[in-house]
Amino acid sequence: MSDDPRPPGPPGPRSIARTVALGAVAFSATLILLFGFTSLVSRSAGGPANTPRATGTQPEPTATSQAIATATAGSASPSASGDPVLVGAGDIADCALDSGAATAALLDTIGGTVFTAGDNAYPSGSAADFGNCYAPTWGRHLERTKPAAGNHDWETKGLAGYRGYFGEQAGPDGASWYSYDLGAWHVIVLDSDCTFVGGCLPGSPQGKWLEADLKASRAECTLAIWHHPRFSSGEHGNDASVWPFWDTLYRRGADVVVNGHDHDYERFGPQDPAGREDKAAGIREFVVGTGGAVMRDFPTVAAHSEIRIPNTFGVIRLVLHPTSYDWSFIATTGDVADSGSAPCH
């Protein structure tokens, strides 16, 4: 209590000035706090909370890889450069899951030729599996699709569901292997279910065809697609039965191999058929079993594995330049989880 008995009078000029100054300070502090809070909320909302988890080495983003990411969404032409695009994955349609629909939605936004790397329709590649599971999803891109067969497709005798669905696109004259040119590139589709196709050795029907096909090609760059990977850190691991494919492709200077079978994404550095690093003449392998089947993790790390991305559905997009290629693995979240570029041999 004040000792001054006089009643309070009107405030003097100094008191008024002090009050105004204090009010201005309080108002400014409030604005600063509000601005800081708004900025924090904005950064939090825009952060990459669901970015796919990758292990292994990841190249720094480049102008090329940023251009790839920009060109994927709503692209009216195959690529910004005008060079052809090859896009796809393996291990695709399962009616028990909606992941095949999600990867098909990615294809809706990406121009170019669609490939499959086997195990197109689960569980057994029957006509019903293709009609009920594949057709409503990836099937809307049927006219631009170049398929490969996998072990689940072969669970229906004679590959009948696969052949019945894809028709002539499954391969000429009853074979489940074929090739085509895409821009300056030669693309080869093989069948790695060796026991059903007369073997995969050089003297087998497929082995002889592969040698002759490569010998006849005049393409600067070569890419091959089949189901079972020669090298893998995934559940199935390395598959030695496809060693003859690698040997023939390596001798003929092939550049890229794309496989499925292990339900994950993995990129390898260039290797020879024995799995030795060969930066000058080796083949780079991509495992892309990410089209829609149940995902799996990596129980080990194979030699020369550069990046491994588990539990992420998506497709790989390859831009095929005349003497080089760009790759980008695009997750169903829209994130470009892996990307890079390399020259042909």
MOPE-V613737 format. One record per backbone hydrogen bond with DSSP energy under -0.5 kcal/mol. NH is the residue of the N-H (numbers start at 1). CO is the residue of the C=O. E is the energy in kcal/mol with one decimal. If there is no record, write none. Layout:
((NH CO E) (NH CO E))
This chain:
((5 3 -0.6) (16 12 -2.2) (17 13 -2.5) (18 14 -2.6) (19 15 -2.3) (20 16 -2.5) (21 17 -2.5) (22 18 -2.3) (23 19 -2.3) (24 20 -2.3) (25 21 -2.2) (26 22 -2.4) (27 23 -2.5) (28 24 -2.5) (29 25 -2.5) (30 26 -2.1) (31 27 -2.1) (32 28 -2.4) (33 29 -2.3) (34 30 -2.5) (35 31 -2.8) (36 32 -2.5) (37 33 -2.2) (38 34 -2.5) (39 35 -2.5) (40 36 -2.1) (41 37 -2.4) (42 38 -2.4) (43 39 -2.4) (44 40 -2.3) (45 41 -2.5) (46 42 -1.6) (47 43 -0.6) (47 44 -0.8) (49 47 -2.1) (51 48 -1.2) (54 52 -0.5) (55 308 -2.8) (57 306 -2.3) (66 62 -2.2) (67 63 -1.9) (68 64 -1.9) (69 65 -2.1) (70 66 -2.0) (71 67 -2.2) (72 68 -1.1) (73 69 -0.6) (74 72 -0.5) (75 72 -0.8) (75 109 -1.6) (82 79 -1.0) (86 318 -2.6) (87 113 -2.8) (88 316 -1.8) (89 115 -0.9) (90 288 -2.9) (91 118 -3.1) (92 119 -2.1) (93 120 -2.4) (94 92 -0.5) (97 94 -2.2) (102 98 -1.2) (103 99 -2.2) (104 100 -2.0) (105 101 -1.7) (106 102 -1.1) (107 103 -1.7) (108 104 -1.5) (109 105 -0.5) (109 106 -1.6) (110 107 -1.3) (111 109 -0.5) (113 85 -2.7) (114 144 -2.6) (115 87 -2.1) (116 146 -1.4) (117 89 -1.4) (118 148 -0.7) (122 93 -3.3) (125 121 -1.6) (130 126 -2.4) (131 127 -2.7) (132 128 -3.0) (133 129 -2.1) (134 129 -1.3) (135 130 -3.1) (137 134 -1.5) (139 134 -2.5) (140 137 -1.3) (141 138 -2.1) (142 139 -1.8) (144 141 -1.2) (145 142 -1.8) (146 114 -3.0) (147 145 -0.5) (154 150 -1.6) (155 152 -0.8) (156 153 -1.0) (157 155 -0.6) (159 156 -1.9) (160 157 -1.4) (163 159 -2.9) (164 160 -2.6) (165 161 -1.8) (166 162 -2.6) (167 163 -2.2) (169 166 -1.8) (170 167 -1.9) (171 168 -1.3) (174 171 -0.6) (175 172 -2.3) (178 189 -1.9) (180 187 -2.4) (182 185 -2.6) (185 182 -1.9) (186 221 -2.3) (187 180 -3.3) (187 185 -0.5) (188 223 -2.6) (189 178 -3.1) (190 188 -0.5) (190 225 -2.7) (192 190 -0.6) (194 192 -1.9) (196 193 -1.8) (197 193 -0.6) (197 194 -0.9) (199 194 -2.7) (204 201 -1.9) (208 204 -2.9) (209 205 -2.0) (210 206 -2.7) (211 207 -2.0) (212 208 -2.2) (213 209 -2.8) (214 210 -2.4) (215 211 -2.0) (216 212 -1.8) (217 213 -1.1) (220 184 -0.9) (221 184 -1.0) (223 186 -2.5) (224 256 -2.3) (225 188 -2.8) (226 258 -1.9) (239 229 -0.9) (239 230 -0.6) (240 238 -0.6) (242 239 -1.1) (243 240 -1.9) (245 242 -0.6) (246 242 -1.7) (247 243 -2.6) (248 244 -2.4) (249 245 -2.7) (250 246 -3.0) (251 247 -2.3) (252 248 -1.5) (253 250 -1.5) (254 249 -2.8) (255 222 -2.4) (256 222 -1.6) (257 284 -2.5) (258 224 -2.4) (259 286 -2.7) (260 227 -2.2) (262 260 -2.3) (263 261 -0.5) (264 262 -2.2) (265 309 -1.8) (266 287 -2.2) (267 307 -2.3) (268 285 -2.6) (269 304 -2.5) (271 283 -1.8) (272 276 -2.1) (275 272 -2.0) (278 270 -2.1) (282 278 -2.2) (283 271 -2.7) (284 255 -2.5) (286 257 -2.5) (287 266 -2.9) (288 259 -3.1) (288 286 -0.6) (289 262 -0.7) (289 264 -2.0) (290 288 -0.9) (291 90 -2.5) (292 91 -1.1) (293 91 -2.1) (296 263 -2.2) (299 233 -0.5) (299 297 -0.6) (300 233 -1.3) (305 302 -1.5) (306 267 -2.9) (306 304 -0.5) (307 267 -1.5) (308 55 -3.2) (309 265 -3.0) (310 53 -0.5) (310 308 -0.5) (311 296 -0.8) (314 290 -2.0) (315 330 -2.0) (316 88 -2.5) (317 328 -2.8) (318 86 -3.0) (318 316 -0.5) (319 317 -0.5) (319 326 -2.1) (320 84 -2.8) (320 318 -0.6) (321 319 -1.0) (321 324 -1.4) (325 342 -2.4) (326 319 -1.9) (327 340 -2.7) (328 317 -1.3) (329 338 -3.0) (330 315 -2.9) (330 328 -0.7) (331 329 -0.6) (331 335 -2.8) (332 313 -2.0) (334 331 -2.3) (337 329 -2.1) (337 335 -1.0) (338 329 -0.9) (340 327 -2.0) (342 325 -2.2) (344 323 -2.5))
